[in-house]
C-alpha cells in the first residue's frame, strides 16, 4: 500500500537526477527513478549514464528502473529531423518519445504522476518540456533549474563521483558537440596567431 505521494522521475542521467531528487524529497515526495532514454547513442554511453543513475538512486536510498533500450525505434521517430539543430523540432519529438514511455509507466502503477530531470538543464526549454509532458498525460510541472538547481547538481555530482557527459545524448548532438569543439580550437588558434603578429 502506497504511503504519501509518489512521483515517477523520468531520468536522463545521474547528474541531472541529483538536485532534482533532492528538491522532490524536500517537497515531500517519494521518488522513483525511471531511466528511459532510447535517444542515447552509442549503447556504451547509454550504459555509462545508467551506472550514474544507479549510483544516484543508491546515494538517496530510492528505487529505480530502466526501460528497454531501442535506439532503432527512436531513430524512426525522428526520421527527417536529423539535421535539425539542438533545441529544434527533433528535440520536441525526442521529449515526446521518452515522456510517452514515462506516462505509460506512471499510469500503470501507483504513481501520482511523472516529471523529468531534463528541466534542470540550462540548455532545455522548460515550456517545451511542459507542453510535451502535458501531451503525454499525467505530467507534473517542475522546473529544477530554479533555486540554482543546475549549480547544485554539479556540487552533488562531484560529491557522489558521477561521470558528466559533454553532449546531450543522440549521435546528432554528439556531432554538434565535436563541431563546437573544432570551432573553438580554430578560434583560439586564430586569436593566438593574431597576438603573435603584434
Ligand atoms: S539533442 Fe538531445 S533532446 Fe535533442 S534529439 Fe538529441 S538527444 Fe534528444
py3Dmol code that shows the C-alpha trace and the ligand (Angstrom):
import py3Dmol

protein = """\
ATOM      1  CA  UNK A   1       0.000   0.000   0.000  1.00  0.00           C
ATOM      2  CA  UNK A   2       1.334   3.395  -1.032  1.00  0.00           C
ATOM      3  CA  UNK A   3       2.119   5.929   1.684  1.00  0.00           C
ATOM      4  CA  UNK A   4       2.188   9.653   0.841  1.00  0.00           C
ATOM      5  CA  UNK A   5       2.650  10.963  -2.654  1.00  0.00           C
ATOM      6  CA  UNK A   6       4.787   9.103  -5.155  1.00  0.00           C
ATOM      7  CA  UNK A   7       6.296  10.602  -8.292  1.00  0.00           C
ATOM      8  CA  UNK A   8       7.967   8.812 -11.186  1.00  0.00           C
ATOM      9  CA  UNK A   9      11.014  10.803 -12.238  1.00  0.00           C
ATOM     10  CA  UNK A  10      11.957  10.413 -15.876  1.00  0.00           C
ATOM     11  CA  UNK A  11      15.731  10.457 -15.515  1.00  0.00           C
ATOM     12  CA  UNK A  12      18.138  11.349 -18.318  1.00  0.00           C
ATOM     13  CA  UNK A  13      21.329  10.777 -16.292  1.00  0.00           C
ATOM     14  CA  UNK A  14      22.728  10.684 -12.744  1.00  0.00           C
ATOM     15  CA  UNK A  15      23.996  14.286 -12.602  1.00  0.00           C
ATOM     16  CA  UNK A  16      20.614  15.757 -13.607  1.00  0.00           C
ATOM     17  CA  UNK A  17      18.838  13.434 -11.153  1.00  0.00           C
ATOM     18  CA  UNK A  18      20.877  14.575  -8.114  1.00  0.00           C
ATOM     19  CA  UNK A  19      19.445  18.016  -7.368  1.00  0.00           C
ATOM     20  CA  UNK A  20      16.065  17.071  -8.885  1.00  0.00           C
ATOM     21  CA  UNK A  21      15.650  14.233  -6.386  1.00  0.00           C
ATOM     22  CA  UNK A  22      16.841  16.460  -3.551  1.00  0.00           C
ATOM     23  CA  UNK A  23      14.177  19.051  -4.460  1.00  0.00           C
ATOM     24  CA  UNK A  24      11.371  16.486  -4.740  1.00  0.00           C
ATOM     25  CA  UNK A  25      12.279  14.912  -1.390  1.00  0.00           C
ATOM     26  CA  UNK A  26      12.300  18.380   0.211  1.00  0.00           C
ATOM     27  CA  UNK A  27       8.815  18.872  -1.252  1.00  0.00           C
ATOM     28  CA  UNK A  28       7.591  15.709   0.473  1.00  0.00           C
ATOM     29  CA  UNK A  29       7.501  13.347  -2.497  1.00  0.00           C
ATOM     30  CA  UNK A  30       8.557   9.729  -2.508  1.00  0.00           C
ATOM     31  CA  UNK A  31      10.595   9.394  -5.684  1.00  0.00           C
ATOM     32  CA  UNK A  32      11.278   6.566  -8.087  1.00  0.00           C
ATOM     33  CA  UNK A  33      13.732   6.984 -10.962  1.00  0.00           C
ATOM     34  CA  UNK A  34      12.824   5.799 -14.458  1.00  0.00           C
ATOM     35  CA  UNK A  35      15.709   5.672 -16.938  1.00  0.00           C
ATOM     36  CA  UNK A  36      14.033   5.744 -20.361  1.00  0.00           C
ATOM     37  CA  UNK A  37      16.421   7.109 -22.961  1.00  0.00           C
ATOM     38  CA  UNK A  38      16.416   5.304 -26.299  1.00  0.00           C
ATOM     39  CA  UNK A  39      17.753   8.579 -27.744  1.00  0.00           C
ATOM     40  CA  UNK A  40      21.220   7.955 -26.316  1.00  0.00           C
ATOM     41  CA  UNK A  41      23.931   6.677 -28.632  1.00  0.00           C
ATOM     42  CA  UNK A  42      26.122   4.739 -28.696  1.00  0.00           C
ATOM     43  CA  UNK A  43      24.939   1.998 -26.349  1.00  0.00           C
ATOM     44  CA  UNK A  44      28.163   2.216 -24.292  1.00  0.00           C
ATOM     45  CA  UNK A  45      27.225   5.777 -23.459  1.00  0.00           C
ATOM     46  CA  UNK A  46      23.716   4.635 -22.516  1.00  0.00           C
ATOM     47  CA  UNK A  47      25.253   2.086 -20.109  1.00  0.00           C
ATOM     48  CA  UNK A  48      27.651   4.643 -18.660  1.00  0.00           C
ATOM     49  CA  UNK A  49      24.795   7.049 -17.865  1.00  0.00           C
ATOM     50  CA  UNK A  50      22.703   4.230 -16.413  1.00  0.00           C
ATOM     51  CA  UNK A  51      25.519   3.445 -13.955  1.00  0.00           C
ATOM     52  CA  UNK A  52      25.369   7.054 -12.786  1.00  0.00           C
ATOM     53  CA  UNK A  53      21.608   6.770 -12.313  1.00  0.00           C
ATOM     54  CA  UNK A  54      22.016   3.658 -10.148  1.00  0.00           C
ATOM     55  CA  UNK A  55      24.735   5.367  -8.094  1.00  0.00           C
ATOM     56  CA  UNK A  56      22.417   8.332  -7.549  1.00  0.00           C
ATOM     57  CA  UNK A  57      19.488   6.108  -6.537  1.00  0.00           C
ATOM     58  CA  UNK A  58      21.759   4.332  -4.038  1.00  0.00           C
ATOM     59  CA  UNK A  59      23.008   7.656  -2.669  1.00  0.00           C
ATOM     60  CA  UNK A  60      19.439   8.790  -1.913  1.00  0.00           C
ATOM     61  CA  UNK A  61      18.186   5.281  -0.985  1.00  0.00           C
ATOM     62  CA  UNK A  62      15.403   5.315  -3.585  1.00  0.00           C
ATOM     63  CA  UNK A  63      14.077   2.844  -6.176  1.00  0.00           C
ATOM     64  CA  UNK A  64      14.969   2.942  -9.880  1.00  0.00           C
ATOM     65  CA  UNK A  65      14.055   1.066 -13.022  1.00  0.00           C
ATOM     66  CA  UNK A  66      15.245   1.139 -16.623  1.00  0.00           C
ATOM     67  CA  UNK A  67      13.151   0.985 -19.751  1.00  0.00           C
ATOM     68  CA  UNK A  68      14.005  -1.189 -22.739  1.00  0.00           C
ATOM     69  CA  UNK A  69      16.691   0.436 -24.948  1.00  0.00           C
ATOM     70  CA  UNK A  70      15.549   0.675 -28.576  1.00  0.00           C
ATOM     71  CA  UNK A  71      17.623   3.234 -30.441  1.00  0.00           C
ATOM     72  CA  UNK A  72      16.395   1.992 -33.829  1.00  0.00           C
ATOM     73  CA  UNK A  73      12.783   2.802 -32.898  1.00  0.00           C
ATOM     74  CA  UNK A  74      13.888   6.230 -31.686  1.00  0.00           C
ATOM     75  CA  UNK A  75      15.698   6.875 -34.987  1.00  0.00           C
ATOM     76  CA  UNK A  76      12.479   6.012 -36.826  1.00  0.00           C
ATOM     77  CA  UNK A  77      10.595   8.527 -34.678  1.00  0.00           C
ATOM     78  CA  UNK A  78      12.970  11.388 -35.558  1.00  0.00           C
ATOM     79  CA  UNK A  79      13.385  10.422 -39.233  1.00  0.00           C
ATOM     80  CA  UNK A  80      13.617  13.535 -41.427  1.00  0.00           C
ATOM     81  CA  UNK A  81      14.678  15.695 -38.459  1.00  0.00           C
ATOM     82  CA  UNK A  82      18.303  14.543 -38.296  1.00  0.00           C
ATOM     83  CA  UNK A  83      19.652  17.936 -39.410  1.00  0.00           C
ATOM     84  CA  UNK A  84      17.579  19.991 -37.007  1.00  0.00           C
ATOM     85  CA  UNK A  85      19.724  21.961 -34.549  1.00  0.00           C
ATOM     86  CA  UNK A  86      19.663  21.159 -30.838  1.00  0.00           C
ATOM     87  CA  UNK A  87      16.525  22.740 -29.244  1.00  0.00           C
ATOM     88  CA  UNK A  88      14.690  22.340 -32.581  1.00  0.00           C
ATOM     89  CA  UNK A  89      11.889  20.064 -33.734  1.00  0.00           C
ATOM     90  CA  UNK A  90      13.940  16.856 -33.351  1.00  0.00           C
ATOM     91  CA  UNK A  91      14.264  17.574 -29.628  1.00  0.00           C
ATOM     92  CA  UNK A  92      10.496  18.132 -29.300  1.00  0.00           C
ATOM     93  CA  UNK A  93       9.867  14.708 -30.846  1.00  0.00           C
ATOM     94  CA  UNK A  94      12.598  13.219 -28.660  1.00  0.00           C
ATOM     95  CA  UNK A  95      10.988  14.554 -25.465  1.00  0.00           C
ATOM     96  CA  UNK A  96       7.605  13.286 -26.620  1.00  0.00           C
ATOM     97  CA  UNK A  97       9.091   9.843 -27.232  1.00  0.00           C
ATOM     98  CA  UNK A  98      10.539   9.407 -23.729  1.00  0.00           C
ATOM     99  CA  UNK A  99       7.630  11.138 -21.988  1.00  0.00           C
ATOM    100  CA  UNK A 100       5.189   8.794 -23.718  1.00  0.00           C
ATOM    101  CA  UNK A 101       7.070   5.859 -22.192  1.00  0.00           C
ATOM    102  CA  UNK A 102       7.159   7.509 -18.744  1.00  0.00           C
ATOM    103  CA  UNK A 103       3.459   8.442 -18.887  1.00  0.00           C
ATOM    104  CA  UNK A 104       2.555   4.856 -19.718  1.00  0.00           C
ATOM    105  CA  UNK A 105       4.569   3.519 -16.794  1.00  0.00           C
ATOM    106  CA  UNK A 106       3.156   6.142 -14.422  1.00  0.00           C
ATOM    107  CA  UNK A 107      -0.425   5.373 -15.470  1.00  0.00           C
ATOM    108  CA  UNK A 108       0.107   1.646 -14.953  1.00  0.00           C
ATOM    109  CA  UNK A 109       1.463   1.986 -11.381  1.00  0.00           C
ATOM    110  CA  UNK A 110       0.815   3.554  -8.043  1.00  0.00           C
ATOM    111  CA  UNK A 111       2.208   6.944  -9.043  1.00  0.00           C
ATOM    112  CA  UNK A 112       0.576  10.351  -8.723  1.00  0.00           C
ATOM    113  CA  UNK A 113       2.232  11.374 -11.979  1.00  0.00           C
ATOM    114  CA  UNK A 114       5.625  11.875 -13.550  1.00  0.00           C
ATOM    115  CA  UNK A 115       8.098  14.639 -14.182  1.00  0.00           C
ATOM    116  CA  UNK A 116      11.548  14.907 -15.784  1.00  0.00           C
ATOM    117  CA  UNK A 117      15.114  15.709 -14.767  1.00  0.00           C
ATOM    118  CA  UNK A 118      15.592  17.381 -18.164  1.00  0.00           C
ATOM    119  CA  UNK A 119      14.244  20.664 -16.779  1.00  0.00           C
ATOM    120  CA  UNK A 120      17.415  21.124 -14.710  1.00  0.00           C
ATOM    121  CA  UNK A 121      19.494  21.752 -17.815  1.00  0.00           C
ATOM    122  CA  UNK A 122      20.017  25.385 -18.846  1.00  0.00           C
ATOM    123  CA  UNK A 123      20.035  24.064 -22.446  1.00  0.00           C
ATOM    124  CA  UNK A 124      16.451  22.797 -22.241  1.00  0.00           C
ATOM    125  CA  UNK A 125      13.361  24.941 -22.724  1.00  0.00           C
ATOM    126  CA  UNK A 126      11.049  24.280 -19.764  1.00  0.00           C
ATOM    127  CA  UNK A 127       7.951  25.489 -21.615  1.00  0.00           C
ATOM    128  CA  UNK A 128       8.570  22.960 -24.383  1.00  0.00           C
ATOM    129  CA  UNK A 129       9.120  20.228 -21.769  1.00  0.00           C
ATOM    130  CA  UNK A 130       5.825  21.162 -20.090  1.00  0.00           C
ATOM    131  CA  UNK A 131       3.986  21.098 -23.429  1.00  0.00           C
ATOM    132  CA  UNK A 132       5.347  17.680 -24.363  1.00  0.00           C
ATOM    133  CA  UNK A 133       4.668  16.429 -20.833  1.00  0.00           C
ATOM    134  CA  UNK A 134       1.052  17.612 -20.974  1.00  0.00           C
ATOM    135  CA  UNK A 135       0.601  15.880 -24.324  1.00  0.00           C
ATOM    136  CA  UNK A 136       1.874  12.616 -22.802  1.00  0.00           C
ATOM    137  CA  UNK A 137      -0.520  12.927 -19.824  1.00  0.00           C
ATOM    138  CA  UNK A 138      -0.004  12.744 -16.056  1.00  0.00           C
ATOM    139  CA  UNK A 139       2.845  15.267 -16.147  1.00  0.00           C
ATOM    140  CA  UNK A 140       3.643  17.297 -13.040  1.00  0.00           C
ATOM    141  CA  UNK A 141       5.411  20.576 -13.840  1.00  0.00           C
ATOM    142  CA  UNK A 142       8.773  21.062 -12.155  1.00  0.00           C
ATOM    143  CA  UNK A 143      11.478  23.455 -13.263  1.00  0.00           C
ATOM    144  CA  UNK A 144      14.534  22.097 -11.481  1.00  0.00           C
ATOM    145  CA  UNK A 145      16.696  24.946 -12.866  1.00  0.00           C
ATOM    146  CA  UNK A 146      15.086  27.237 -10.308  1.00  0.00           C
ATOM    147  CA  UNK A 147      16.827  27.883  -6.972  1.00  0.00           C
ATOM    148  CA  UNK A 148      20.247  27.250  -8.545  1.00  0.00           C
ATOM    149  CA  UNK A 149      19.326  23.659  -9.329  1.00  0.00           C
ATOM    150  CA  UNK A 150      21.925  23.234 -12.039  1.00  0.00           C
ATOM    151  CA  UNK A 151      24.748  24.533  -9.816  1.00  0.00           C
ATOM    152  CA  UNK A 152      23.589  22.216  -7.026  1.00  0.00           C
ATOM    153  CA  UNK A 153      23.613  19.252  -9.441  1.00  0.00           C
ATOM    154  CA  UNK A 154      27.290  19.948 -10.217  1.00  0.00           C
ATOM    155  CA  UNK A 155      28.132  20.001  -6.490  1.00  0.00           C
ATOM    156  CA  UNK A 156      26.224  16.791  -5.777  1.00  0.00           C
ATOM    157  CA  UNK A 157      27.660  15.020  -8.845  1.00  0.00           C
ATOM    158  CA  UNK A 158      31.167  15.787  -7.574  1.00  0.00           C
ATOM    159  CA  UNK A 159      30.282  14.563  -4.074  1.00  0.00           C
ATOM    160  CA  UNK A 160      28.856  11.285  -5.421  1.00  0.00           C
ATOM    161  CA  UNK A 161      31.647  10.908  -8.015  1.00  0.00           C
ATOM    162  CA  UNK A 162      29.433  10.845 -11.112  1.00  0.00           C
ATOM    163  CA  UNK A 163      30.548  10.852 -14.725  1.00  0.00           C
ATOM    164  CA  UNK A 164      29.286  14.014 -16.503  1.00  0.00           C
ATOM    165  CA  UNK A 165      28.823  13.789 -20.266  1.00  0.00           C
ATOM    166  CA  UNK A 166      29.579  16.653 -22.665  1.00  0.00           C
ATOM    167  CA  UNK A 167      26.786  16.126 -25.203  1.00  0.00           C
ATOM    168  CA  UNK A 168      23.027  15.809 -24.946  1.00  0.00           C
ATOM    169  CA  UNK A 169      22.577  12.190 -25.995  1.00  0.00           C
ATOM    170  CA  UNK A 170      21.922  11.306 -29.637  1.00  0.00           C
ATOM    171  CA  UNK A 171      24.533  10.923 -32.381  1.00  0.00           C
ATOM    172  CA  UNK A 172      23.399  14.238 -33.892  1.00  0.00           C
ATOM    173  CA  UNK A 173      24.124  16.123 -30.691  1.00  0.00           C
ATOM    174  CA  UNK A 174      27.477  14.317 -30.485  1.00  0.00           C
ATOM    175  CA  UNK A 175      28.367  15.595 -33.970  1.00  0.00           C
ATOM    176  CA  UNK A 176      27.287  19.124 -32.943  1.00  0.00           C
ATOM    177  CA  UNK A 177      29.495  18.937 -29.864  1.00  0.00           C
ATOM    178  CA  UNK A 178      32.518  17.929 -31.991  1.00  0.00           C
ATOM    179  CA  UNK A 179      31.797  20.794 -34.378  1.00  0.00           C
ATOM    180  CA  UNK A 180      31.654  23.260 -31.463  1.00  0.00           C
ATOM    181  CA  UNK A 181      34.986  21.956 -30.161  1.00  0.00           C
ATOM    182  CA  UNK A 182      36.583  22.284 -33.613  1.00  0.00           C
ATOM    183  CA  UNK A 183      35.305  25.857 -33.975  1.00  0.00           C
ATOM    184  CA  UNK A 184      36.587  26.778 -30.531  1.00  0.00           C
ATOM    185  CA  UNK A 185      40.016  25.334 -31.281  1.00  0.00           C
ATOM    186  CA  UNK A 186      40.145  27.137 -34.620  1.00  0.00           C
ATOM    187  CA  UNK A 187      39.108  30.420 -32.971  1.00  0.00           C
ATOM    188  CA  UNK A 188      41.805  30.149 -30.317  1.00  0.00           C
ATOM    189  CA  UNK A 189      44.439  29.335 -32.968  1.00  0.00           C
ATOM    190  CA  UNK A 190      43.355  32.403 -34.978  1.00  0.00           C
ATOM    191  CA  UNK A 191      43.475  34.602 -31.851  1.00  0.00           C
ATOM    192  CA  UNK A 192      46.885  33.251 -30.924  1.00  0.00           C
ATOM    193  CA  UNK A 193      48.163  33.934 -34.462  1.00  0.00           C
ATOM    194  CA  UNK A 194      46.808  37.498 -34.292  1.00  0.00           C
ATOM    195  CA  UNK A 195      48.593  38.023 -30.977  1.00  0.00           C
ATOM    196  CA  UNK A 196      51.894  36.801 -32.403  1.00  0.00           C
ATOM    197  CA  UNK A 197      51.625  39.318 -35.292  1.00  0.00           C
ATOM    198  CA  UNK A 198      51.501  42.272 -32.917  1.00  0.00           C
TER     199      UNK A 198
END
"""
ligand_1 = """\
8
LIG
S 19.857 16.752 -28.944
Fe 19.158 15.735 -27.071
S 16.997 16.288 -26.823
Fe 17.612 16.737 -28.932
S 17.100 14.893 -30.086
Fe 19.218 14.646 -29.477
S 19.135 13.543 -27.538
Fe 17.069 14.328 -27.930
"""
view = py3Dmol.view(width=600, height=400)
view.addModel(protein, "pdb")
view.setStyle({"model": 0}, {"cartoon": {"style": "trace"}})
view.addModel(ligand_1, "xyz")
view.setStyle({"model": 1}, {"stick": {}})
view.zoomTo()
view.show()
